[in-house]
Amino acid sequence: MAEQTNPLGLRGIEFTEFASPNSDYMHEIFIDFGLSKLKRLKGKDILYYNQNDIHFLLNRERQGFSQAFAKRHGPAICSMGWRVDDADYAFKEAVRRGAKPADSERKDLPYPAIYGIGDSLIYFVDRFGANGSIYEEDFISVDDPVIVPGKGFLAVDHLTNNVHKGTMHTWADFYKNVFGFTEVRYFDIKGEKTALLSYALKSPDGSFCIPINEGKDDKNNQIDEYLEEYNGPGVQHLAFLSEDLLSSLDAMEGSKIATLDISDDYYDNVFKRVKGVQEDPARIKKHQVLVDGDDEGYLLQIFTKNLFGPIFIELIQRKQHNGFGEGNFQALFDSIERDQERRGVI
């Protein structure tokens, strides 16, 4: 039964579902990250990819919710599955708390669901761990599996939402009131030309976080560019957790996945600012990895360029540090601004 502080009995992320008008390149990106193509949903053209506790679904159905979503948004994260103690109870309680139930005749997956950010879906799944697995019960093997070595990515550490200016607190209230998320951080980030606000929430079970971003100005900031390309609010990025990020990046060398360029002067100061970094500074600089931390510990992180429309992936390693790289926000923000300038957006 759910606790008072965790009213839906939330237990983490089960899967992320992707859709696109052209999904072939998504397959290639998943493979480059070390996810193997293993199965498909019974009776549907929905493929299952896996690496450790990262579970991706690639929806290739020609009709249904996900393809309609992709037609409206382009390449998209159209749904997520969240683990709960009791899926039916979580669905009913979410609706009682103000969530909008998903249309049963439109959704592509056989699980209770509500509408989430940008009218994407949040499915409730209660078969995980000792209670079984949806991938064993609802999916079958494909004739053409693609098995690749993992790249050391363990789970989804967090995901971010981009929303219209003035709606950040509305979405924060959605996560708080329906699920029991709590505030962990609030950021006000300024670049040379643009600015944004970010409000970070933690799930009631403590397994993942959702920072919510909105633009602070009317100058084609990074959030507004996303909203225009994506045709509305949605998931901006997912973060993959690694226990050895530099080795993960070594394993990815030769892939087509490009990461953001970080200026050389960043590395002139970062090891003075963040003490006790055990990794080789030369390897960190070679891979253009960002470093942040405090007296308790530090993290390593790196961001890809946009991969699925305006959606990108963050790769992160935590060493007794639970932040989001606040000390790197300026370097990251400036890097994205430089990329926007190169593309003529600002």
N, C-alpha and C positions, 0 to 999 in steps of 0.2 A: 504494500500500500504506500502511496506517496506521502512524503512528509510535508509539514506545514510550509517549510521553506523551499520545498521542491514539489509543488502541487501536482505536476503531471508525472512524477517519477522519472524524470529525464536522466539518462545514463550515457550520453555521448552521441557521437556521429556514427551512423551505420553506413550510409553511402552518399555519393554525390552523382546526380544524373545530368548528363550533357546532351545537347541536341544542336544540330546545325543543318542549314540547307544543303551543305556538302560536308559529310562527316569523315571522309577518308583521311584528311590531314590530322583530325583529332586522334585517330588511331595511331598515327606515326608519332605524335607528341607523347601519348601515353606510353608507348613502347620506349621512347627515348628516356623517359623518367624511370624506367624499370618496372612498369606494370605489365603483367602478362595477360593476354587475351585468353580466357578460359571457357566461358559458358555463355548461354543466352537464356532469356526468360522463356518459359514454355509458352508456345503459341504466339510469340512476339519476336520482332526483329530488334531486340534490345540486348546488347552485348555486355558481358561482365568482365572487368579487368581488376587485377588485384596485385598488391604488394604489401605484405604484412597486414596492418590494420587500415590500409587505404583501399577503399572499395569504390570503383567508378562504374557507372552504367553509361553506355553510349546508345542513345535511342535513335534507331534508323527507321522507325515506323513512318509510313507515308501519310498517315492520318492520325488524329488524336491530339491530346493536349500538347505534348512536347513539340510536335512539328508545327502546330499553330503558334506556339510560343516562339520557336525559332524563326518563323516567317516574320513575326513582329519585331524580334530583337536581333536577328542574326545569330551567330554562334553564341550559345548561351548555357549557363547553368540553370536548368529549368526546374529542378527539384533537388531536395535533400531528404534523406531518411534519417530520422533521429531515433535512437534507442530509448525505449521506455519500459517500465515494469509491466504495464498492461495496455496494449494498443487501443482497445475499445474504450477503456476508462479514460486514457489520456485524450483521445479525440473528443469524447463527450464533455470532459472537464474544460478542454481548450475552448470549445464552442460556448460553454456556459460562461467562460471568462471573457468572451467577446470576439474570439476568432471566427473567421468566416469558413464554413465547411466547404471542401472542394466538391464540385459536381461529380457524382459517382459515375455518370455515363461518359465523362470526358477524360478522367485520369487514366493513365496507361498502366499503372502498377496496382496490384491487388491488396493495397494496405489503406487503412483510414488516413485521411489527409485533410489539412487545412491550407488556406492561402497564406503565403508568407510575403517576403519582400518582393515588390514589383509584380505581384500576382503569380510568382513562382509557387511551387507546392512544398509543404513540409509533411512528409509521410511519417507515421508512427509505426515502429517495428518492435515487437517484443520477443522475437526469436533470435537470440544471440547468446554466446557463452554456453552455459549449462542448459539453456532452453532450446538449443538447436541452432540452425542456420537457414536463412532464407535461400542462400546460394546452394545448399544441399537439397532443399525441398522444392523450391520453386523454379530452379534453373536446371538446364541440361547441358551436357558437353557439346561443343561445336565440332564440326568436321575439320576445321582448319585452325586449331589453337596456335597461338604464338607465345612460346615460353621463352622468356628472356631473364638473364640474371638481374636480381634486384640491385638497386643503387643505394641501398642503405636508408631508404625513407620508411618511417615506422607508422605514422598516423597523421591525421590532419590536426595541426596544433591550434589553428584559429582560422576564421574567415572574416572578411570585411564586407560591409554594405556601403554603397554610395547612394545618397538620397538627395532630393531637391532641397535647395536652401530653405530653411525654416521648418523642415519636417524631421530633423534629427531626433528631437525629443519625442515626437509622436511615435517614431519607430522604436525608440528606447522604451517608451511606455508599453508598447506592444510586447516586447520581450520580457519586460518586468512583470506586467500584469497577467500575461497568459502563462509564462513558463517559470517565473521566479528568478530571472536573471538579476544580478546586482552590479552596480557601477564599480569599476576599478580604477579608471583613469579618464581625464579630460584634457584634451590638447588644443592649443591654438597655434597653428603653424603658418609662418609667413615666408614667402619667397621674395625675389626682387620685384616680380610683377603680379603675383597672385597669392592667395591665402586660402586656408581651409580650417575647419574645425573637426575634431574627432572625439567621439565619446565611446569609451571601451566598456563593454559589459562582459561579465563572466557567467557561465551557465551554473545553475544551482548545484549541480553535482561536481563542479570544478574541473570538468574534463576539457572544456574548450571556451574560447572567448570570441566575441563579435564586436570589433570596433565599427562604429557607424560614422561615416564621413559626409560632410556637406561643405560646399563652397562658401567662402565668406565675402566674396566680391562679385562683380559683374564683368570680369576681365578674362573670360575663357579659361578659368582655372581648370585644373586637372579633373575635378569632379564634374564640372559642367561638360567637359569634352566627353567624358564617359557617358553621361546622361544623354547627350545628343546622339552619340554613335549607337548606344544600346537601346535608345528609344524609351528611356525611363530608368527608374532605380533598379538595383539588383546587386548581385555578388560581384565585388570588384576583384578580389583575389582569394585564393586558398593558400595556406602555409603548410608545407610538409616538414615534419620533424625528423631530424637525423641525429644519431649519436656521434657521428664523425663527419661533419659537413665537408671538410676538405677532401676526405677520401671519397665521399659521394660525388663531389665535383670532379675529382680525378677520373672516376668511373664514367662520368658523362662527357668527357672530352671527346670530340669528334661528332657530337650530336649537333643538330641544327638549332638547338635552343639557345637564343642569345640573351645575355643579361645586361642590365643597365651599366653604363660607363661611369666609373667613379674617378674624380679628379685625383691626380697624384698627390696634391698637397693635403688631402684627407689623411694620408698615411704618415705625414710628417708629425702629426699631433696625436693620432688616436691611441698610440701605445703609451703616451704620457697621460692621457685622460683616463684610460682604462688600465688599471694595474693588474698584474698577475696573470696575463694571458699566456697560456702554456704552449699554444700552437706556434709554429714557425712563422714569424712576420713576413718572410719572403713568400711563403706559400699563400698566406692571406692576401697579400698584395697581388700576387700573380692571378688569383681567381677573382680579384676585386670584391672581396668579402668585407662587409661592414662589421664593426665590433662595438659593443656597448655593454655597460655594466655598472655596478656599484660596489660597496664594500663586501657584499654577500657573495657576489659571483658575476658572471658575464654571459653574453650570448654572441653567437656569430650568425649573420644573416646575409642573404643575397636575393635580389629580385630579378626575375626575367623581364624582358620586354613583353609587350602584349602578345598573347598566344591565341586566344579564342575571341576574336573581335577585340574589345577593350579589356578583356579579362587576362590577368597574369598570375604567375605562381611565385610565392616566396618560399625560400628554403632556409630553415632555421635550426640551430643547435643551441640548447640551453645548458648552462653549467651553473646551477644554483642561482638562476636569475629568471624571473617571471615577467619581465617587462616586454615592451614591443619595439625596443630600439629607439627610445625617445631621443637619445643623444645623436642618433643618425638621421632623425627626421629632416634636419636642414640639408644634410648632404644628399639624401634621397630626393627631397623636394627639388633641390637645385638641379640634380641630374635629370629629373623628369621635365623641368622647365627647359633645360638645354635641348632635350629631345623635342619638346614642343616647338621651340624656336627653330630647330633644324627643319621641322615639318611645316613651318609657317603658320602655326596655330596661334601663337602669341607674338 
